[in-house]
Structures are given as C-alpha cells and as structure tokens.
Amino acid sequence: MSVIERIKVFRLKLLIVFFRLLPIKKNKIILWADSFKHYGCNPKYISEYILKQYPNKFDLVWAFDGNISIPHEIPKDIRIVRYCSIEYLKELHTAKFVICNMRTGDSYFWHKRKEQVYIQTWHSSLRLKTIEGDAADFLPKNHPDFARKDSEKIDVLLSGCDFSTSIFRRAFWYNGEIMKSGTPRSDILLNNPSSIRKKVFDYYRIPYKNKLILYAPTFRDDKKADLFGMDFDGLSIALNYTGEEWIIAYRLHPNILEGIDAKGCISMTQYSDMQELICAADLLITDYSSCMFDMAIAGKPCVLYTPDLEKYISSERGLYFDINNLPFPLAKNMDELCSVIEKFDSDKYNNRLADFIDSIGSYEDGHASERVVNYIINNM
C-alpha cells in the first residue's frame, strides 16, 4: 500500500470513529445490492414495500459505487450516497438497519455498532451451484476468514426454503437467526402483476399479442461473452410449432461484458431487473443459473440448454442437485432443444414442478417483504 493510500485509509478510520459517536436513527435503513452495482434483488423489493406500505415512516438510503450511473427507476424518496464517500460512512454508521444481498468485508469500512441490525438477504432463493463452505476448494484462501467475520455481524439471514436453510446452517459459517420468510424478490413472481409484463413489453416495444422467450445463460469462470452455440434461427423455427407469435430475447449475466451481436433477437442484458423479465417471459431457456428456480417459483416453463454439461461439471464448483433429476427438460444440443420445445408437455412439467417445490420445503408465498418489514418495525 502506497503512502497516499495509507493516508486515505487513516482518514477514513478517523471519520468512522467520529460517526460512531453520533446517535443512531431508529428509522434509518441503508441498503445496497451486488457490491453497490445495482438497484435490485431483495433489497429493492424490501425498500419498495416500505415506500408503498409505510410512506414517510422510514429514511431509506441506497449506496452505489462511484462509477455507477444512478438508475432512472429508483424512487425519488430514496436518498443516494456513493460508496466510500463521507456521506456513505456517516449514513452507514448512523443507520439502525443495514440490508444487503452479498458478503461485507474490510473494504466496506463498516464497523458495526451494538445497536445496529444487519439483515442479510443473500442473492438467490435457491441455487444449483454450491456456495461458501460447500465450495471451499474453489474459493480464495482468505474467503472463510472474512466470511466468518461477516457472519458474526449478521442479526438475521433470510431463507426461501428448507433446503436453503440447511445450506446456510452447514456452509455459511453462521449460527444466528434464520428467518423462514421467503425471498422478497420472489414476491413479484407470485403476485405477478400484469403491469410488469406491460412495462417490459412497452420498454422494448413488443406487441402485447406476442409471447416472449428469454435465453439467459450463466457466466463461466472466464467471464467470456458467449451464447454457447445457441441458434436463434433454429429456435424460431421450433417455436412456430406452438402456433403462437414469439419474440426471442437474450440476457447475459451482469458479470459479463456484452460483446455479442445476435441478429433476430432482442438484447435484454442491460435491463435493470431480472425478476421483471421473468414476470414478462413466457418461456425461459438457461443452463446452470439460479434463475431456473425463480421461473419455478413463478410456475412458468423453463428448459435447460447445456451443450457443455460434462465440461462444466468437471471444471466448475459442485452442484446441489443432479441436473438430470430437476423438473426442467434438458437439452444438450440445438436439435434436442428444438425437439423439447416442439414436444413440451405442460401437464407433465407442472406435476414435476409441484413435486420439486414440495421437496425443497418452499416458504415462498408472496409475503416475504411483509415479514421482513414487520421484523424491522419490531426491532426499531
């Protein structure tokens, strides 16, 4: 660390000492998502539930990285601060509640105060790939240490199902309270207001009569932009067998720079909220992404397209489920994918989906945000 960097860190630490002497405001909540990159995921839906159900009761503050443009859709009643600014340090150390969806570490410059309440929402209701202690061999060597420190700060951790609760107990280095609330970002999938579909269709100027199919592959460790052999022309032909008029779209993982020029379909990579896209989509194609489980919660068709299945399983972290036993039809190449779509059996799919949701012990009922906010009110 250079002399200048040492001086900057020393200055930040002095400011933290000062702000920790200020009174904590019981109605103040500071939130962020995806390491200050987005306005989304569970923190977004908690904040918007608060604004709708308890206007003027809470002081909501959202933290963004300094390089991130402020999203136009963020409500005007939410105050904005930039990560690592003086304002950020002040709001962070005087807020009663801290809500985020990923681990915090030393770089967050948060010295939690005794009176503060840390609500960790995590960033998926369920996942295919192993995480935390279950993927220890794939994590940086220092990850367990900083993860344990973060877990010691957490006052309550949200869970969407029994399966996730068992993962958190076993692999999260966490012995505190787990709220069996469901995941706030899943509320919209169950309530699924028609206004969300209209919002997405209007944004992309899609005629309401059309159906929407969304292809959303996850990222690989090389973070390379890749559609993995997806043939949109062949997909379009297969969709003709349904007798409906379809619009094809794709969304790359936000950790990937786009770098793709696919003709005949719409790029939705830059759209701010994947949950809204799931509400709008009539069919999802993915591979190993947790969005398959979001689609399951929504009760909508999802197909897995996995041309690199053997390579992925051998080179990536482990999986929590045998992918062949999931309720989603599996295709390893374009011919199989087109065949699956042409012969899609809705009744069989829905039965398998219901069995799967029952097997994981889902808590999702569309009221997760309500439960979290009730917890906040009870702990003010």
N, C-alpha and C positions, 0 to 999 in steps of 0.2 A: 504494500500500500504506500502510495506516494505521500509526501509531506502535506500537499494540498488536500488529498483525500482524508488524511488523518485529522486535519483541522476541521473539515466539513463534518466528519463523524463526531468529533468532540463538540462542535457547535450544536449538532442535533441532540446529543445527550444532555447538554445543558438546558436546551429548550424542553426536553422531556421532563427533566427534574422540575422545572418551573410549572409546566402544565399539570403535572401530577399534584401540585399544591392547590389547584383551582377546584371549586366544587363540581361534583358530577351532577349533570342534569338528568333527572329521572325519566324524562320523556324523550330524550335524545337517542336516536339509533343511527349508527354509522354502518353502511353496507358496501360491499363490493363483490364482484364476480370475476372468476377466471384471471386472478392476479392483476386486477384493475383494468382489464382489457375491454370488458363488455358491460352493457346494461341488460342483464338477462338471468336465466336459470332461476333457482329457488329464491335468492334474494329479491329479484324483480317482482315475483308474484306475491311475496310477503309484503313488500312495500306498497304495491298497488292495492292489495286487500286493505291495508291500513288506510290508505288515502280514500278508498271508497266507503269503508265502514266507520272510520273514526276520523273524519276530516277535522283538521286543526287541533287534534289531540296530541300528535307526536311531531317532533322535529326530526325530519329524515335528511340524512346526509349521505351522498354517494361519492365514493372515491374512484377517480380514474387516473391512469398513468398519464404523464405529461404529454406523451406523443399521440394519445388517442383523441380523435375528434369527438365532441360531445354529441351523442345520438339525438336526432331531432325529436324522437318519440318520448324522450324522458319527461315525465310530468314536471310542470313549472314549480310545483310545490316541493320538489326535492332539491335541496341545496347541493352544489357541486364543489368538491375540493380536489386538488391534484396531489397524487401520491408524493410523499416526502417533502411537501411544502410545509411552511409554518402552520398554515391553516389546517392541513391534514393532521399534523401532530397534536394540535390543540383539540380538534374535534374527536380524534381517536382516544385521547386521554381524559376527555370530559363527557363522553357518551356513556350512558348507563348500559346500552346493549351494543354488542359488536356481532354482526352477522355476515358470514362469507361462505363460499362453497368449495374452498380449497385450503390446504395447509397454510399456516402462517409460520414465518421464521424470523431470524435476526434482521433480515433486510426490510421487514415491515416496520421496524423501530417501534414496536408496541410493547410497553412494559405494563402488563395488565395490572389494574388496581383491584383491591379486595372487593370493592363494591360493584365492579363491573360484571356483566353477564355475557358470556361468549356462547353464541348459538352457531354451531357448525352444521350446515345443511348438506354438505358433500354435493357432488355434481352429477349423480345418477341415482335413479331409484333402484336399479339392478344393473349388473354388468356381466359381460361374457368373460372378459379378460381379468385375471387375478390382479389384486391390488395390495399395496402395503406389505405387511409381513408375509402374505401368501405369495408375493413375488419378490422376496428379499434378494434372490440371486441376480435379479435384473435391475435393482435399484443402486444408486450411488452409495458408496460405503458410509457416507455421513448421514444418509436419509433416516435410518432408525433413530439416531440420536435427536435430530431436530424434530422428527415426528413425535417422539415421546414427550419432548418439551411442549409441543403444540397440544398434545392430548391432555397434558396436565392442566392446561389453561381452560379447556372446554368445560362448560357447565351442562350443556345438553347437546346431544348429537341426534339428528333426525334420521329415521329409518322408514323405508317404504314397504318392507315385508319381513317375515320371519327369517327368510334366507339371508337378507342383508344384515339383520340384527346379529345373526350368528357369525357372519363375516367380521362385523365390527368388534364383537366380543373377542374373537380369536386373533384377528390380524391387525387391529388398529392401534395396538398399544394403549388401549383405553378401558378404564374400569368405571367410568362415571355413568351418568344418567343417559339412557337412550329413550327418546320419545317415539313411540309407535304411532306416529302421526300421519304417515303417508308423506309424499313429497310435494311441496307446494307447486312446483312447476307441472305436476301431473293433474292438478285440479282442472286446468283448462281442457285437458284431454277427455275428461269425463263429463264436464259440463258442456264443452264444445259448442259455444255459441255460434250461430250461423254468421254472425257479424265478422268473426275471424276469417272464415273462408272468403267472405266478400272482400275483406281488407286485403288479403293476399292476391286474390284474383284481380282486384282493381289495381293493385300496385304493379302487377305485371301485364295488365290489360288483357287478361284471359277471359273469353266469353263464358258466362255462367253455365251455359249448356254443356261445356266440355268437362271431361274428367281429367284429373291431374295425377301423373305418375312421377314419383321422385326417386332418383338414384343418389344414394348418399353413402359412399364408401368411407371407411375409417382411414386414419393415417397409418403408415408403416414407420418403422424407426428411421428410415432415410428421409422421411417427410417430403418425398418427391410427389409432385403433382402427376397423377396417373388415373386413368379411367379403367385400367385393367382389362383391356380388350372389349369393353362394352361397345356393342354395335347398335347405335341408336336407330339406324335404318331397319335392321332386322327386328329390333324391338317394336318399332312402329308397325311393321307388317303383322307381328304376332298379336298386337293389340287390336288390329282390325277384326280379329275373330270374335271379339267381345260384342261387336255391334254398336259400340259407343265411340264418340269422338274424343280422342285423348290428346292432351298436351304433355310433352316429355320435358322434365327438368332435371338438373343435377345440382348437388351441393357438396363441395369438397369440405373436408374437416377444416375448422378455423386455424389449426396449427400449420396449414399448408398454404404456401403462396400459390395463387390460382394457376397461371401459366398454361391454361387449357383453352383451346379454340374448338369447341364442338358445334358442328353445324346441325340445324334442325331441332335444336332444343334450347331451353332457357337456363342460363346460369343463375342459381339462387344462393351462391356461396356468400355473397355479401349481405344477404338478408339477416337482420339482427337476431331473430328469434326462431330457433329450430322448432320449438313447440308449436308455434303458429303455423309453420309449414306442415307439420304433422296433422294439425287440425284441418288444413286445407287439402291435403293429399288423399287420394282415393286408394292408392297402392304405393307401397314403399319397397324399393329394392336396396338392400345393403349387404354387408358382408359380416363383419365382426363388431360393428358399432352397437353401443347400448341403445341407440335409437330404435332398434328392433323391439326392445321391451317397452319403450314408450308407445310404439304402434300397437303392441299387445294390450296395454292399458286402455288405449283408445278403442280397442275392439275392431281394428281395421286390418286388411290384408297386408302381409309382409312376406317377401320372398328373399332368400339369401342367394347371392351370386358370388361364388368363392372359387375362381379359377386357380388361385394359388394356395388352396387349403393345406396341402401337405407341407409346403414350404413354410407357410405361416405358422402352423402348429409346431414345427421343428425349430424355428428360429425366434419366435416371439415368446413372450411370457405365457404361462399356462392358462387354461380355460376352466371356468367353474362348471360348465355343462358340456356334455357330449353334444357337439353341434348337430349330429345326425338324429338326436332324440328330441330336439327342440320342436315346437309346433309349426315352425316356419318351413315351407317347402324349400329344398336345397337344390341348387344347380351349379355344376362345376364348369360349364362352358355355355356359349351362347345358344347352341342347339337345345340344350337341356332347359335353359331359361325360357326360351320361346315356347317350348313344349309345356312347361309348368304353367305359364300364363294362359296358354290356349286351353288347357285342361283343368284350370283351377277349380277345385271343389270347395265351395263356400261352406257347406254344411260340415264336411269333414274337418276343415280348418277351424271353424268356430268351436267344434267339440274338443279338438285338441288344445285350442287356446284356453277354453274354460278349465280343462284338466290341469294345464300348466299353471294358470293363475291360482288355482286351488292348492297346487303342490308347493308353491313358494310362500303361501300364507300371506297374501297381499293385504295391506292396510289401506290401499287406495280407494277412497270413496268420494273424492271431490271436495273434501273439507279440511285438507292439510293446513292451508294457510290460516284458517279459522282457529285450529288447535294451537298453532304457533303463536298467534297474536293473543289468544287467551292466556298462554303461558307468560308472555311479555307483560300483559296487564297485571297478572297475579304476582309478578316479581318486580314491579316498579317501586 
